[in-house]
Amino acid sequence: MEIKLDDIDRAILDLLGTNGKMGNKELANEIGLTITPTYERVRRLERDGIIKGYRAIIDQKRIGKELHVHCHISLKNHFTDSIKEFEARIVELDEVVACYNIAGDYDYTLEVKTENMDAYHDFIRNTLSSINNIGNIQSAFVMKTMKGE
């Protein structure tokens, strides 16, 4: 169900999308409302599931996760139980920071962050390859990020 948003709702989403720590007073000043209606709008956006949560964006390199990889996975078969097993295993892996079921040449794209190439090799060889039903793994190494986290 699509929820109708007005220009003020969109402004709130833009501002919070840029700075999730922005307080209601600062947010109210930016959008031209008083604090109470701003607070009520933010709560409604949260209640309606438009704002799904708030989080800190961690500089992965500063905590030792130097290697950023997009790992494309093709499954051997597409039986419901096999897919459920694959997805259940993937979401448990600490190295996988995001997983997308996609259409096209691959079935899934994983966003993987590890300390270095040796750690990624170990992840592929000992962890990922132990999951049943993986037919093909293709890795694309991020060299530079211009936009995104």
Buried (B, 14 or more C-beta within 10 A) or exposed (E): EEEEBEEBBEBBBEBBEEEEEBEBEBBBBBBEBEBEEBBEBBEBBEEEEEBEEEEEEEEBEEEEBBBBBBBBBBBEEEEEEBBEBBEEBBEEBEBBBEBEEEEEEBBBBBBBBBBEEEBBEBBBEEBBEEBEBBEEBEEEEEEEEEEEE
